Amino acid sequence: MDRRDEFETEEEIFLRGLRQSIDRMDHVLDHPSTPSKEQLKGHIHERIQRRRKSMIMELLLFWLVSLFVIGGGVLLVYSASWIVWLIQGISFVTAFVIVVHFNIDGRKEGLR
């Protein structure tokens, strides 16, 4: 007879203990009832309705904010057009500086 036959290996002891623990847990825990088809359909319908309402609200808020931004821009152009030209000029110069900076950094990395 082999020595393995006489004594259980550590793995077998561990697996047996694990199975017993799982069986005890199955007895302790309540099994949840599976929902019916109608409950699932109702849940899906409710979720779709909530999502649709949230999307409509988001769209309305987007329109409202965009109207305020466009209206503010138009008022700014009519009241003080020099401010608009100043903002446009600063934006252009900033964008140009950023592009030149990244272009120079890219060339330095390419040389290394």
C-alpha positions as CSV (number, residue, x, y, z in Angstrom):
1,M,0.0,0.0,0.0
2,D,1.1,3.5,-0.7
3,R,1.6,6.0,2.0
4,R,-0.8,8.4,0.1
5,D,-3.6,5.9,0.4
6,E,-3.3,5.8,4.2
7,F,-3.2,9.5,4.9
8,E,-5.2,12.2,3.2
9,T,-3.2,15.0,1.6
10,E,-3.5,18.5,2.8
11,E,-5.4,19.5,-0.4
12,E,-8.0,16.8,0.2
13,I,-8.5,17.9,3.9
14,F,-8.7,21.6,2.8
15,L,-11.3,20.7,0.0
16,R,-13.4,18.6,2.4
17,G,-13.4,21.4,5.0
18,L,-14.3,23.9,2.2
19,R,-17.2,21.8,1.1
20,Q,-18.5,21.5,4.6
21,S,-18.3,25.3,5.1
22,I,-20.1,25.9,1.8
23,D,-22.9,23.4,2.8
24,R,-23.3,25.2,6.2
25,M,-23.5,28.6,4.5
26,D,-26.1,27.3,2.1
27,H,-28.3,26.2,5.0
28,V,-27.8,29.5,6.9
29,L,-28.5,31.9,4.0
30,D,-31.9,32.3,2.6
31,H,-32.3,31.7,-1.1
32,P,-33.7,34.8,-2.8
33,S,-36.8,34.2,-4.8
34,T,-36.4,34.6,-8.6
35,P,-38.4,37.5,-10.0
36,S,-41.2,36.8,-12.4
37,K,-41.2,37.8,-16.0
38,E,-43.7,40.6,-15.3
39,Q,-41.6,42.0,-12.4
40,L,-38.5,42.1,-14.7
41,K,-40.5,43.8,-17.5
42,G,-41.9,46.4,-15.0
43,H,-38.4,47.0,-13.6
44,I,-37.0,47.5,-17.2
45,H,-39.9,49.8,-18.1
46,E,-39.4,51.9,-15.0
47,R,-35.7,52.2,-15.6
48,I,-36.3,53.3,-19.2
49,Q,-38.8,55.9,-18.1
50,R,-36.3,57.3,-15.5
51,R,-33.6,57.4,-18.1
52,R,-35.8,59.1,-20.6
53,K,-36.8,61.8,-18.0
54,S,-33.2,62.4,-17.0
55,M,-32.2,62.8,-20.7
56,I,-35.0,65.2,-21.3
57,M,-34.0,67.2,-18.2
58,E,-30.3,67.2,-19.3
59,L,-31.3,68.4,-22.8
60,L,-33.4,71.2,-21.4
61,L,-30.6,72.3,-19.0
62,F,-28.2,72.3,-22.0
63,W,-30.5,74.5,-24.0
64,L,-31.0,76.9,-21.1
65,V,-27.3,77.2,-20.4
66,S,-26.5,77.6,-24.1
67,L,-29.1,80.4,-24.4
68,F,-27.5,82.2,-21.5
69,V,-24.1,81.9,-23.0
70,I,-25.2,83.0,-26.5
71,G,-27.3,85.8,-25.0
72,G,-24.4,87.0,-22.8
73,G,-22.1,86.9,-25.8
74,V,-24.5,88.9,-28.0
75,L,-25.0,91.5,-25.2
76,L,-21.2,91.7,-24.8
77,V,-20.7,92.3,-28.5
78,Y,-23.4,95.1,-28.6
79,S,-22.3,96.8,-25.4
80,A,-18.5,96.5,-25.5
81,S,-17.2,95.0,-28.7
82,W,-13.6,95.9,-27.7
83,I,-13.8,93.3,-24.9
84,V,-14.8,90.6,-27.4
85,W,-11.8,91.5,-29.6
86,L,-9.6,91.5,-26.6
87,I,-10.8,88.0,-25.5
88,Q,-10.4,86.7,-29.1
89,G,-6.9,88.1,-29.3
90,I,-5.8,86.7,-25.9
91,S,-7.2,83.3,-26.9
92,F,-5.4,83.3,-30.2
93,V,-2.0,84.3,-28.6
94,T,-2.5,81.7,-25.9
95,A,-3.3,78.9,-28.4
96,F,-0.3,79.9,-30.6
97,V,2.1,79.8,-27.6
98,I,0.8,76.4,-26.5
99,V,1.2,75.0,-30.0
100,V,4.8,76.3,-30.3
101,H,5.6,75.0,-26.8
102,F,4.4,71.5,-27.6
103,N,6.1,71.6,-31.0
104,I,9.5,72.5,-29.4
105,D,9.1,69.8,-26.7
106,G,8.2,67.2,-29.4
107,R,11.4,68.0,-31.3
108,K,13.5,67.8,-28.1
109,E,12.1,64.4,-27.3
110,G,12.7,63.2,-30.9
111,L,16.4,64.2,-30.7
112,R,17.0,62.1,-27.5
